[in-house]
Amino acid sequence: MKHVIIGNGPAGVVAAEALRKADAAAEIVLIGAEPEPAYSRMAIPYLLEGDIDESGTYLRKTEGHFAGLRIRELQGRVVSMDTAQRKLLLADGQFETYDRLLVASGSHPVRPSIPGIDLPQVQTCWTLADARAIANLAKPGTRVLQLGAGFIGCIIMEALAARGVELTVVEMGDRMVPRMMTPKAGNMIRNWVENKGVRVLTGKGVQRIAAVAPNPGLLDRLAQAVGVGGKADTGGLTVTLSDGEEIACDLVIVAAGVAPNVGFLDNTGVQVAKGVLVDNRMQTSVPGIYAAGDVAEAPDLFTGAHLVAAIQPNAADQARVAALNMAGREARLPGVLAINVLDTLGLVSTSFGQWWGETAQNGGSGVELADDANHRYISLQFKDDVLIGATSIGHTEHVGVLRGLIQTRTRLGSWKDSLLQDPNGFMAAYLASAQSAA
Ligand SMILES: Cc1cc2nc3c(=O)[nH]c(=O)nc-3n(C[C@H](O)[C@H](O)[C@H](O)COP(=O)(O)OP(=O)(O)OC[C@H]3O[C@@H](n4cnc5c(N)ncnc54)[C@H](O)[C@@H]3O)c2cc1C
């Protein structure tokens, strides 16, 4: 049996190792498009902060780890597939055949089609190559404009602040993290970062990015005058916003959403919506082809509707399930639960499940409680007496309990009314319902 895995991020690596554990004799090939050892994108902010070096981002640190497990690593980009002949074509013209295939190709950052988006001082923050470019351009005092204040945008803010840049964030939505946080929570995060010196502009888009001609002589003289060197001499930028405001900056970081890497699946019969559609065994619409991680759209825990849950723990869980099924065992994913945990310049926020709630006609009810002075907030959303979603700010302890209550679909009975009165009592509700279940 020959298993081929497209993508050597967390999903691909976990799947390759799980396959080896399940089948000592199988041939396993792990294909990665980037010229790097297998690494974790979520470590990039720590690299930019200087907490780790590049090797700290590597998923497996022992020399010869994959060879020791008889997992063949192949560097190359898959460009097309022939599912009838079970064959992949790589960009360099090589072919690879397979018996079972895992698509674990992740996603890529979207670059909105804006004039100037391809200028060298406009960067995404997704790969190790991106991190090197940002480290080179973002020095103390560099004026950075970040396009987008979603999950990735908020995560990288800490690293940018640690590099001493002057930061402006432009978000098209009406608040920060609009696709993951309630309006109140998004605005509390905004207040927090503004108090840390970040300029935040919401409800605005970037219309144009233009390079200002560099003036090396002037820059050299300025650098000599203030005794600094090392600021990238690439010339400045002018960013024009949708309301006509012009912002001068040195670097634009694009964090405006992602799209799955699925181009090579064109004309293969593998069904793709937002991501590759899979069942709860992680199998796609084509038998023998599986998908896991950021590229996969798997059934939601509650509704069964398909959902991309682009976080590393989901990638690993899905990869394990896919690998066991590829190896001929039976494994099922109970369903995807949206889990978002963010640390935005030191403010921890979370959202779980259907955080936006359910309509009253469908048995929905909810409560939110904010303590602005202490940067604490909680919102709980119920369907009948079951907690289906939650949002929190400033709760660092016991927040996993919210996830547990949602995941186990615990019937709260009269505890629901207590929580509608005092949502901060979720720990007591959990303990009481766990005891009655026991
Ligand atoms: C800056 C940043 C911070 C993050 N922070 C967090 C966090 O705090 N917590 C969290 O849970 N998640 C975080 N994430 C998200 C997390 O990194 C992803 O959910 C995770 O990497 C998904 O793993 P994956 O294996 O599915 O995809 P990826 O890690 O994207 O790996 C996919 C691999 O496939 C390769 N590939 C793509 N196309 C092809 C092709 N055609 N042929 C061959 N290979 C291909 C890619 O090069 C890549 O190596 C962060 C992401 C970023 C960018």
PDBQT file of the ligand as one rigid body, heavy atoms in Angstrom, charges set to zero:
ROOT
HETATM    1  C1  LIG A 501       1.069  33.689  11.722  1.00  0.00    +0.000 C 
HETATM    2  C2  LIG A 501       0.163  32.542  12.084  1.00  0.00    +0.000 A 
HETATM    3  C3  LIG A 501      -0.163  32.304  13.418  1.00  0.00    +0.000 A 
HETATM    4  C4  LIG A 501      -1.003  31.249  13.752  1.00  0.00    +0.000 A 
HETATM    5  N1  LIG A 501      -1.298  31.045  15.069  1.00  0.00    +0.000 NA
HETATM    6  C5  LIG A 501      -2.066  29.992  15.419  1.00  0.00    +0.000 A 
HETATM    7  C6  LIG A 501      -2.349  29.721  16.782  1.00  0.00    +0.000 A 
HETATM    8  O1  LIG A 501      -1.940  30.460  17.678  1.00  0.00    +0.000 OA
HETATM    9  N2  LIG A 501      -3.100  28.629  17.087  1.00  0.00    +0.000 N 
HETATM   10  C7  LIG A 501      -3.568  27.777  16.117  1.00  0.00    +0.000 A 
HETATM   11  O2  LIG A 501      -4.180  26.777  16.446  1.00  0.00    +0.000 OA
HETATM   12  N3  LIG A 501      -3.321  28.021  14.808  1.00  0.00    +0.000 NA
HETATM   13  C8  LIG A 501      -2.600  29.093  14.432  1.00  0.00    +0.000 A 
HETATM   14  N4  LIG A 501      -2.347  29.340  13.110  1.00  0.00    +0.000 N 
HETATM   15  C9  LIG A 501      -2.999  28.469  12.102  1.00  0.00    +0.000 C 
HETATM   16  C10 LIG A 501      -2.218  27.162  11.932  1.00  0.00    +0.000 C 
HETATM   17  O3  LIG A 501      -0.901  27.472  11.592  1.00  0.00    +0.000 OA
HETATM   18  C11 LIG A 501      -2.873  26.300  10.856  1.00  0.00    +0.000 C 
HETATM   19  O4  LIG A 501      -4.178  25.966  11.291  1.00  0.00    +0.000 OA
HETATM   20  C12 LIG A 501      -2.080  25.042  10.580  1.00  0.00    +0.000 C 
HETATM   21  O5  LIG A 501      -0.821  25.363  10.045  1.00  0.00    +0.000 OA
HETATM   22  C13 LIG A 501      -2.828  24.127   9.609  1.00  0.00    +0.000 C 
HETATM   23  O6  LIG A 501      -2.027  23.034   9.298  1.00  0.00    +0.000 OA
HETATM   24  P1  LIG A 501      -2.135  22.325   7.867  1.00  0.00    +0.000 P 
HETATM   25  O7  LIG A 501      -1.157  21.202   7.906  1.00  0.00    +0.000 OA
HETATM   26  O8  LIG A 501      -3.536  22.022   7.552  1.00  0.00    +0.000 OA
HETATM   27  O9  LIG A 501      -1.697  23.444   6.803  1.00  0.00    +0.000 OA
HETATM   28  P2  LIG A 501      -0.306  24.197   6.621  1.00  0.00    +0.000 P 
HETATM   29  O10 LIG A 501       0.396  24.374   7.905  1.00  0.00    +0.000 OA
HETATM   30  O11 LIG A 501      -0.617  25.399   5.810  1.00  0.00    +0.000 OA
HETATM   31  O12 LIG A 501       0.557  23.188   5.756  1.00  0.00    +0.000 OA
HETATM   32  C14 LIG A 501       0.239  22.918   4.411  1.00  0.00    +0.000 C 
HETATM   33  C15 LIG A 501       1.493  22.514   3.676  1.00  0.00    +0.000 C 
HETATM   34  O13 LIG A 501       1.145  22.105   2.347  1.00  0.00    +0.000 OA
HETATM   35  C16 LIG A 501       2.091  22.637   1.436  1.00  0.00    +0.000 C 
HETATM   36  N5  LIG A 501       1.464  22.726   0.117  1.00  0.00    +0.000 N 
HETATM   37  C17 LIG A 501       0.511  23.599  -0.274  1.00  0.00    +0.000 A 
HETATM   38  N6  LIG A 501       0.176  23.376  -1.574  1.00  0.00    +0.000 NA
HETATM   39  C18 LIG A 501       0.939  22.344  -1.992  1.00  0.00    +0.000 A 
HETATM   40  C19 LIG A 501       1.080  21.672  -3.239  1.00  0.00    +0.000 A 
HETATM   41  N7  LIG A 501       0.349  22.005  -4.304  1.00  0.00    +0.000 N 
HETATM   42  N8  LIG A 501       1.984  20.682  -3.320  1.00  0.00    +0.000 NA
HETATM   43  C20 LIG A 501       2.731  20.311  -2.251  1.00  0.00    +0.000 A 
HETATM   44  N9  LIG A 501       2.648  20.917  -1.035  1.00  0.00    +0.000 NA
HETATM   45  C21 LIG A 501       1.766  21.929  -0.914  1.00  0.00    +0.000 A 
HETATM   46  C22 LIG A 501       2.448  23.991   2.056  1.00  0.00    +0.000 C 
HETATM   47  O14 LIG A 501       3.663  24.463   1.561  1.00  0.00    +0.000 OA
HETATM   48  C23 LIG A 501       2.504  23.641   3.539  1.00  0.00    +0.000 C 
HETATM   49  O15 LIG A 501       3.765  23.205   3.902  1.00  0.00    +0.000 OA
HETATM   50  C24 LIG A 501      -1.513  30.390  12.733  1.00  0.00    +0.000 A 
HETATM   51  C25 LIG A 501      -1.182  30.624  11.392  1.00  0.00    +0.000 A 
HETATM   52  C26 LIG A 501      -0.354  31.697  11.064  1.00  0.00    +0.000 A 
HETATM   53  C27 LIG A 501      -0.009  31.946   9.622  1.00  0.00    +0.000 C 
ENDROOT
TORSDOF 0
